[in-house]
Amino acid sequence: MFSALSEYLDSIRARDPAPRSRWEILLYPGVLALGLHRVAHWLFKGELYFLARLVNHISRFLTAIDIHPGAEIGRFLFVDHGFVVIGETAVIGDNVTIYQGATLGGRNPTDGVGGKRHPTIEDDVIISLGAAILGPLTVGKGARIGANAVVTKDVAAGSVMVGIPARPTPVDAAEKQRGFVQYGTPCSQTFDPNTQKLELLQCEIRQMQERIAQLIDERDEARRAARPAAVEPDRDSGTAA
């Protein structure tokens, strides 16, 4: 058990440069929230729902992290800071990192339909601050969810998702982020890739316009050259009256 705890704390230290020791990491709210969730989930599986909810409420009061007792969580989840919500039927894989303000929520909570309502997060995913992943969708392995993105559709493995609604960017997470990147944000890009695409399109349109103007001038000049010269009348050849 001590060995497993040490591995977990080391996994957090690898993703967070702030702590100076394992003891300091033990004070993180995400560590306490995950420990209490393990207890709540065990009670939930044993159909001791009231006790599971009680542990959940205590955890939320102490950490500002709300993890439903029914959520299934793999190894080495790192919740950095608080105000995170994880729904009942959410499934989280290994080595997932979730930053403050993120939500793994369900859709259509008023229709009374049970079953799988929350997302499945595969291994090595990074969910940045304020992101919302809604509904029974799947976020593929190694994907990155950008800050304040709203995800409502499946995410392919290795994708970088930004915007509302979230859409994939040209940056490939597997290629550009071989190591862990805090907040899941590719910082090597000097410009926004989508803005670059628009600028390239504008340059191409401008070049096309210049070429069309050049072709029109060449056409008009060719027409003038092909036109027969006007013949002027010979004034001296007239008959005298």
ABEGO torsion letter per residue (X at the ends): XAAAAAAAAAAAAAABAABABAAAAAABAAAAAAAAAAAAAAAAAAGBAAAAAAAAAAAAAAAGBBBBAABBBBBGBBBBEBGBBBBAABBBBBGBBBBBGBBBBBBGAAAGBBEBABBBBBBGBBBBBGBBBBEBBBBBBGBBBBBGBBBABBBBBGBBBBEOBBBBBABBAAAABABBBBGGBBAABABBAAAAAAAAAAAAAAAAAAAAAAAAAAAAAAAAAABBBBBBBBAAABBBX
